[in-house]
Amino acid sequence: MTSEQYRQRSDFLGTQVITRDDGKRLGVVSQLWVDVDRREVVALGIRENIFSGVVSGVQQSMLLSNIRQVGDVVLVDDDSALEDDIATETYSKLVNSEVITETGELLGKVRSFRFNVRTGRV
């Protein structure tokens, strides 16, 4: 990716993931996994289609660093971008997390967020 590109989480969900080598459709982005300590998106959840989560809990994962280009679709080099061993349980979905001040005052909940698709920075 050549320039700083920011996307709203809600705009990124449902985006198709396609391989560059043979144009194979790997699925759609169904979740963004955030490392809260580093304040960055580190991985994406990928499902067969936007509705497949309703029927089955099968979701594959992909590191954000595997993305080569983002536009109307997400391009990755090949199907090896999908990984089985990403420990997504160590990350947060961030949405619906409580926002609390240092003094303990509840400000509300996270509804959405913007992130840099190149670096993952939230």
Backbone as JSON Lines, residues from 0, in Angstrom:
{"i":0,"aa":"M","n":[0.84,-1.17,0.0],"ca":[0.0,0.0,0.0],"c":[0.89,1.23,0.0]}
{"i":1,"aa":"T","n":[0.57,2.16,-0.82],"ca":[1.46,3.29,-1.03],"c":[1.19,4.46,-0.11]}
{"i":2,"aa":"S","n":[0.0,4.65,0.34],"ca":[-0.3,5.82,1.16],"c":[-1.02,5.41,2.43]}
{"i":3,"aa":"E","n":[-1.01,6.32,3.38],"ca":[-1.74,6.09,4.62],"c":[-3.21,5.97,4.29]}
{"i":4,"aa":"Q","n":[-3.8,4.88,4.69],"ca":[-5.19,4.64,4.36],"c":[-5.94,4.24,5.62]}
{"i":5,"aa":"Y","n":[-6.91,5.04,6.01],"ca":[-7.7,4.76,7.19],"c":[-9.08,4.27,6.79]}
{"i":6,"aa":"R","n":[-9.58,3.31,7.54],"ca":[-10.9,2.77,7.28],"c":[-11.68,2.67,8.58]}
{"i":7,"aa":"Q","n":[-12.96,2.86,8.48],"ca":[-13.87,2.65,9.6],"c":[-14.09,1.14,9.71]}
{"i":8,"aa":"R","n":[-14.1,0.62,10.92],"ca":[-14.31,-0.81,11.13],"c":[-15.54,-1.31,10.39]}
{"i":9,"aa":"S","n":[-16.65,-0.59,10.54],"ca":[-17.91,-1.02,9.94],"c":[-17.84,-1.06,8.41]}
{"i":10,"aa":"D","n":[-17.02,-0.21,7.81],"ca":[-16.85,-0.22,6.35],"c":[-15.98,-1.38,5.88]}
{"i":11,"aa":"F","n":[-15.12,-1.87,6.77],"ca":[-14.19,-2.94,6.42],"c":[-14.85,-4.32,6.52]}
{"i":12,"aa":"L","n":[-15.79,-4.46,7.47],"ca":[-16.5,-5.73,7.63],"c":[-17.29,-6.04,6.37]}
{"i":13,"aa":"G","n":[-17.28,-7.28,5.94],"ca":[-18.01,-7.68,4.74],"c":[-17.2,-7.53,3.46]}
{"i":14,"aa":"T","n":[-15.99,-6.99,3.55],"ca":[-15.14,-6.83,2.37],"c":[-14.58,-8.19,1.95]}
{"i":15,"aa":"Q","n":[-14.65,-8.48,0.66],"ca":[-14.15,-9.75,0.15],"c":[-12.62,-9.8,0.2]}
{"i":16,"aa":"V","n":[-12.1,-10.99,0.49],"ca":[-10.65,-11.22,0.49],"c":[-10.33,-12.11,-0.72]}
{"i":17,"aa":"I","n":[-9.46,-11.61,-1.6],"ca":[-9.14,-12.25,-2.87],"c":[-7.63,-12.46,-2.96]}
{"i":18,"aa":"T","n":[-7.21,-13.59,-3.56],"ca":[-5.78,-13.83,-3.77],"c":[-5.31,-13.15,-5.05]}
{"i":19,"aa":"R","n":[-4.08,-12.65,-5.02],"ca":[-3.49,-12.01,-6.19],"c":[-3.03,-13.03,-7.22]}
{"i":20,"aa":"D","n":[-2.57,-14.2,-6.75],"ca":[-1.97,-15.15,-7.68],"c":[-2.98,-15.81,-8.62]}
{"i":21,"aa":"D","n":[-4.17,-16.12,-8.13],"ca":[-5.14,-16.78,-9.01],"c":[-6.57,-16.23,-8.91]}
{"i":22,"aa":"G","n":[-6.75,-15.14,-8.18],"ca":[-8.07,-14.51,-8.08],"c":[-9.09,-15.29,-7.27]}
{"i":23,"aa":"K","n":[-8.61,-16.22,-6.46],"ca":[-9.5,-17.05,-5.64],"c":[-10.11,-16.22,-4.51]}
{"i":24,"aa":"R","n":[-11.4,-16.41,-4.29],"ca":[-12.1,-15.73,-3.2],"c":[-11.94,-16.55,-1.93]}
{"i":25,"aa":"L","n":[-11.32,-15.97,-0.91],"ca":[-11.08,-16.68,0.34],"c":[-12.22,-16.5,1.35]}
{"i":26,"aa":"G","n":[-13.01,-15.46,1.17],"ca":[-14.12,-15.2,2.08],"c":[-14.31,-13.71,2.26]}
{"i":27,"aa":"V","n":[-14.98,-13.34,3.35],"ca":[-15.21,-11.93,3.66],"c":[-14.72,-11.64,5.08]}
{"i":28,"aa":"V","n":[-14.32,-10.41,5.3],"ca":[-13.87,-9.99,6.63],"c":[-15.08,-9.98,7.56]}
{"i":29,"aa":"S","n":[-14.98,-10.73,8.65],"ca":[-16.1,-10.83,9.59],"c":[-15.78,-10.26,10.97]}
{"i":30,"aa":"Q","n":[-14.49,-10.03,11.23],"ca":[-14.09,-9.52,12.54],"c":[-12.72,-8.87,12.44]}
{"i":31,"aa":"L","n":[-12.47,-7.9,13.3],"ca":[-11.15,-7.3,13.43],"c":[-10.68,-7.56,14.85]}
{"i":32,"aa":"W","n":[-9.46,-8.08,15.0],"ca":[-8.91,-8.39,16.31],"c":[-7.86,-7.35,16.66]}
{"i":33,"aa":"V","n":[-8.02,-6.72,17.83],"ca":[-7.19,-5.6,18.25],"c":[-6.31,-5.99,19.43]}
{"i":34,"aa":"D","n":[-5.02,-5.67,19.33],"ca":[-4.12,-5.77,20.48],"c":[-4.27,-4.45,21.22]}
{"i":35,"aa":"V","n":[-4.97,-4.48,22.34],"ca":[-5.31,-3.26,23.06],"c":[-4.06,-2.57,23.59]}
{"i":36,"aa":"D","n":[-3.08,-3.33,24.07],"ca":[-1.86,-2.75,24.61],"c":[-1.08,-1.98,23.54]}
{"i":37,"aa":"R","n":[-1.03,-2.52,22.34],"ca":[-0.32,-1.86,21.23],"c":[-1.22,-0.89,20.46]}
{"i":38,"aa":"R","n":[-2.52,-0.93,20.75],"ca":[-3.51,-0.08,20.09],"c":[-3.49,-0.24,18.57]}
{"i":39,"aa":"E","n":[-3.51,-1.5,18.15],"ca":[-3.54,-1.75,16.71],"c":[-4.27,-3.03,16.35]}
{"i":40,"aa":"V","n":[-4.87,-3.0,15.17],"ca":[-5.51,-4.19,14.61],"c":[-4.38,-5.12,14.18]}
{"i":41,"aa":"V","n":[-4.43,-6.37,14.62],"ca":[-3.37,-7.31,14.28],"c":[-3.86,-8.45,13.4]}
{"i":42,"aa":"A","n":[-5.15,-8.75,13.46],"ca":[-5.66,-9.88,12.69],"c":[-7.1,-9.64,12.26]}
{"i":43,"aa":"L","n":[-7.51,-10.4,11.25],"ca":[-8.87,-10.33,10.73],"c":[-9.49,-11.71,10.81]}
{"i":44,"aa":"G","n":[-10.77,-11.76,11.16],"ca":[-11.53,-12.99,11.08],"c":[-12.15,-13.06,9.69]}
{"i":45,"aa":"I","n":[-12.06,-14.22,9.05],"ca":[-12.57,-14.41,7.69],"c":[-13.59,-15.54,7.71]}
{"i":46,"aa":"R","n":[-14.76,-15.28,7.15],"ca":[-15.8,-16.3,7.01],"c":[-16.09,-16.51,5.53]}
{"i":47,"aa":"E","n":[-16.73,-17.64,5.23],"ca":[-17.07,-17.95,3.83],"c":[-17.93,-16.86,3.22]}
{"i":48,"aa":"N","n":[-18.93,-16.41,3.98],"ca":[-19.75,-15.28,3.53],"c":[-20.24,-14.53,4.76]}
{"i":49,"aa":"I","n":[-20.87,-13.43,4.56],"ca":[-21.27,-12.56,5.66],"c":[-22.27,-13.23,6.6]}
{"i":50,"aa":"F","n":[-23.02,-14.21,6.1],"ca":[-24.05,-14.87,6.91],"c":[-23.6,-16.2,7.5]}
{"i":51,"aa":"S","n":[-22.44,-16.7,7.14],"ca":[-22.02,-18.03,7.59],"c":[-21.82,-18.12,9.09]}
{"i":52,"aa":"G","n":[-21.59,-17.01,9.77],"ca":[-21.46,-17.03,11.22],"c":[-22.74,-17.38,11.93]}
{"i":53,"aa":"V","n":[-23.87,-17.13,11.28],"ca":[-25.18,-17.44,11.86],"c":[-25.39,-18.95,11.88]}
{"i":54,"aa":"V","n":[-24.96,-19.62,10.83],"ca":[-25.17,-21.06,10.7],"c":[-24.09,-21.86,11.41]}
{"i":55,"aa":"S","n":[-22.83,-21.47,11.23],"ca":[-21.73,-22.2,11.86],"c":[-20.74,-21.22,12.45]}
{"i":56,"aa":"G","n":[-19.99,-21.68,13.43],"ca":[-19.01,-20.84,14.07],"c":[-17.65,-20.88,13.4]}
{"i":57,"aa":"V","n":[-17.55,-21.45,12.21],"ca":[-16.27,-21.61,11.53],"c":[-15.77,-20.25,11.04]}
{"i":58,"aa":"Q","n":[-14.6,-19.89,11.54],"ca":[-13.98,-18.64,11.12],"c":[-12.48,-18.88,11.0]}
{"i":59,"aa":"Q","n":[-11.9,-18.43,9.91],"ca":[-10.46,-18.51,9.75],"c":[-9.88,-17.15,10.09]}
{"i":60,"aa":"S","n":[-8.58,-17.1,10.3],"ca":[-7.94,-15.85,10.67],"c":[-6.8,-15.52,9.71]}
{"i":61,"aa":"M","n":[-6.48,-14.24,9.67],"ca":[-5.42,-13.76,8.81],"c":[-4.76,-12.57,9.49]}
{"i":62,"aa":"L","n":[-3.44,-12.52,9.49],"ca":[-2.74,-11.38,10.05],"c":[-2.93,-10.17,9.14]}
{"i":63,"aa":"L","n":[-3.08,-9.01,9.73],"ca":[-3.22,-7.78,8.95],"c":[-2.01,-7.58,8.04]}
{"i":64,"aa":"S","n":[-0.85,-8.02,8.48],"ca":[0.38,-7.86,7.69],"c":[0.36,-8.65,6.39]}
{"i":65,"aa":"N","n":[-0.57,-9.59,6.24],"ca":[-0.68,-10.36,4.99],"c":[-1.41,-9.6,3.88]}
{"i":66,"aa":"I","n":[-2.02,-8.48,4.22],"ca":[-2.73,-7.68,3.22],"c":[-1.73,-6.97,2.32]}
{"i":67,"aa":"R","n":[-1.96,-7.07,1.02],"ca":[-1.09,-6.4,0.05],"c":[-1.71,-5.14,-0.52]}
{"i":68,"aa":"Q","n":[-3.04,-5.11,-0.6],"ca":[-3.73,-3.95,-1.16],"c":[-5.17,-3.95,-0.68]}
{"i":69,"aa":"V","n":[-5.7,-2.74,-0.46],"ca":[-7.09,-2.6,-0.04],"c":[-7.78,-1.6,-0.96]}
{"i":70,"aa":"G","n":[-8.93,-2.0,-1.45],"ca":[-9.77,-1.13,-2.27],"c":[-11.19,-1.59,-2.05]}
{"i":71,"aa":"D","n":[-11.87,-1.93,-3.13],"ca":[-13.2,-2.53,-3.0],"c":[-13.11,-3.93,-2.43]}
{"i":72,"aa":"V","n":[-11.93,-4.55,-2.56],"ca":[-11.65,-5.87,-2.0],"c":[-10.32,-5.79,-1.27]}
{"i":73,"aa":"V","n":[-10.04,-6.82,-0.47],"ca":[-8.74,-6.96,0.19],"c":[-7.95,-7.98,-0.62]}
{"i":74,"aa":"L","n":[-6.75,-7.6,-1.06],"ca":[-5.9,-8.5,-1.83],"c":[-4.78,-9.05,-0.96]}
{"i":75,"aa":"V","n":[-4.58,-10.37,-1.05],"ca":[-3.47,-11.05,-0.39],"c":[-2.72,-11.84,-1.45]}
{"i":76,"aa":"D","n":[-1.49,-12.24,-1.16],"ca":[-0.69,-12.94,-2.17],"c":[-1.33,-14.25,-2.62]}
{"i":77,"aa":"D","n":[-1.65,-15.12,-1.67],"ca":[-2.23,-16.42,-2.0],"c":[-2.99,-16.96,-0.79]}
{"i":78,"aa":"D","n":[-3.51,-18.18,-0.89],"ca":[-4.35,-18.7,0.2],"c":[-3.57,-19.06,1.46]}
{"i":79,"aa":"S","n":[-2.24,-18.99,1.41],"ca":[-1.46,-19.21,2.63],"c":[-1.6,-18.04,3.61]}
{"i":80,"aa":"A","n":[-2.25,-16.95,3.18],"ca":[-2.52,-15.81,4.07],"c":[-3.44,-16.22,5.22]}
{"i":81,"aa":"L","n":[-4.3,-17.21,4.98],"ca":[-5.18,-17.72,6.04],"c":[-4.36,-18.61,6.96]}
{"i":82,"aa":"E","n":[-4.49,-18.39,8.26],"ca":[-3.71,-19.14,9.23],"c":[-4.62,-19.76,10.28]}
{"i":83,"aa":"D","n":[-4.23,-20.94,10.73],"ca":[-5.03,-21.64,11.74],"c":[-4.55,-21.38,13.16]}
{"i":84,"aa":"D","n":[-3.32,-20.89,13.31],"ca":[-2.73,-20.82,14.64],"c":[-2.64,-19.42,15.24]}
{"i":85,"aa":"I","n":[-3.48,-18.5,14.79],"ca":[-3.51,-17.17,15.39],"c":[-4.37,-17.23,16.65]}
{"i":86,"aa":"A","n":[-3.78,-16.86,17.78],"ca":[-4.48,-16.94,19.07],"c":[-5.37,-15.72,19.26]}
{"i":87,"aa":"T","n":[-6.5,-15.69,18.56],"ca":[-7.38,-14.52,18.61],"c":[-7.97,-14.29,20.0]}
{"i":88,"aa":"E","n":[-8.0,-15.33,20.84],"ca":[-8.56,-15.15,22.18],"c":[-7.71,-14.2,23.04]}
{"i":89,"aa":"T","n":[-6.48,-13.93,22.62],"ca":[-5.63,-12.99,23.35],"c":[-5.88,-11.54,22.93]}
{"i":90,"aa":"Y","n":[-6.71,-11.34,21.91],"ca":[-7.0,-10.01,21.4],"c":[-8.45,-9.62,21.72]}
{"i":91,"aa":"S","n":[-8.77,-8.37,21.46],"ca":[-10.11,-7.84,21.74],"c":[-10.82,-7.48,20.45]}
{"i":92,"aa":"K","n":[-12.14,-7.61,20.47],"ca":[-12.95,-7.11,19.35],"c":[-13.09,-5.6,19.47]}
{"i":93,"aa":"L","n":[-12.83,-5.07,20.63],"ca":[-12.87,-3.65,20.99],"c":[-14.28,-3.07,21.01]}
{"i":94,"aa":"V","n":[-15.1,-3.39,20.02],"ca":[-16.47,-2.88,20.0],"c":[-17.23,-3.45,21.2]}
{"i":95,"aa":"N","n":[-18.0,-2.61,21.85],"ca":[-18.76,-2.91,23.07],"c":[-17.9,-2.97,24.33]}
{"i":96,"aa":"S","n":[-16.6,-2.67,24.2],"ca":[-15.75,-2.58,25.39],"c":[-16.07,-1.28,26.13]}
{"i":97,"aa":"E","n":[-16.02,-1.34,27.45],"ca":[-16.28,-0.14,28.24],"c":[-15.09,0.81,28.18]}
{"i":98,"aa":"V","n":[-15.39,2.1,28.13],"ca":[-14.36,3.14,28.18],"c":[-14.43,3.76,29.56]}
{"i":99,"aa":"I","n":[-13.33,3.63,30.31],"ca":[-13.29,4.08,31.69],"c":[-12.11,5.03,31.87]}
{"i":100,"aa":"T","n":[-12.33,6.13,32.58],"ca":[-11.25,7.08,32.84],"c":[-10.28,6.5,33.86]}
{"i":101,"aa":"E","n":[-9.15,7.16,34.04],"ca":[-8.16,6.72,35.03],"c":[-8.72,6.78,36.45]}
{"i":102,"aa":"T","n":[-9.72,7.61,36.66],"ca":[-10.34,7.71,37.99],"c":[-11.48,6.71,38.18]}
{"i":103,"aa":"G","n":[-11.75,5.91,37.16],"ca":[-12.78,4.88,37.27],"c":[-14.16,5.27,36.78]}
{"i":104,"aa":"E","n":[-14.29,6.44,36.2],"ca":[-15.59,6.9,35.71],"c":[-15.9,6.25,34.36]}
{"i":105,"aa":"L","n":[-17.09,5.65,34.25],"ca":[-17.52,5.03,33.0],"c":[-17.98,6.11,32.03]}
{"i":106,"aa":"L","n":[-17.34,6.14,30.86],"ca":[-17.71,7.13,29.85],"c":[-18.69,6.57,28.83]}
{"i":107,"aa":"G","n":[-18.69,5.25,28.66],"ca":[-19.57,4.62,27.68],"c":[-18.91,3.38,27.11]}
{"i":108,"aa":"K","n":[-19.35,3.0,25.92],"ca":[-18.8,1.82,25.25],"c":[-18.32,2.19,23.85]}
{"i":109,"aa":"V","n":[-17.35,1.45,23.38],"ca":[-16.83,1.66,22.03],"c":[-17.88,1.18,21.04]}
{"i":110,"aa":"R","n":[-18.26,2.04,20.11],"ca":[-19.26,1.68,19.09],"c":[-18.6,1.27,17.78]}
{"i":111,"aa":"S","n":[-17.5,1.92,17.46],"ca":[-16.75,1.62,16.24],"c":[-15.38,2.28,16.38]}
{"i":112,"aa":"F","n":[-14.53,2.09,15.4],"ca":[-13.23,2.75,15.42],"c":[-12.66,2.8,14.01]}
{"i":113,"aa":"R","n":[-11.74,3.73,13.82],"ca":[-11.0,3.85,12.56],"c":[-9.61,3.29,12.77]}
{"i":114,"aa":"F","n":[-9.04,2.72,11.72],"ca":[-7.68,2.2,11.84],"c":[-6.95,2.36,10.52]}
{"i":115,"aa":"N","n":[-5.63,2.39,10.61],"ca":[-4.77,2.48,9.44],"c":[-4.63,1.07,8.88]}
{"i":116,"aa":"V","n":[-5.06,0.83,7.65],"ca":[-5.05,-0.52,7.09],"c":[-3.64,-1.02,6.79]}
{"i":117,"aa":"R","n":[-2.68,-0.12,6.74],"ca":[-1.29,-0.52,6.49],"c":[-0.6,-0.93,7.79]}
{"i":118,"aa":"T","n":[-0.76,-0.11,8.84],"ca":[-0.06,-0.35,10.1],"c":[-0.93,-1.0,11.16]}
{"i":119,"aa":"G","n":[-2.24,-0.89,11.01],"ca":[-3.16,-1.41,12.01],"c":[-3.45,-0.43,13.13]}
{"i":120,"aa":"R","n":[-2.76,0.68,13.16],"ca":[-2.9,1.65,14.26],"c":[-4.34,2.14,14.38]}
{"i":121,"aa":"V","n":[-4.89,2.03,15.6],"ca":[-6.26,2.48,15.86],"c":[-6.24,3.95,16.2]}
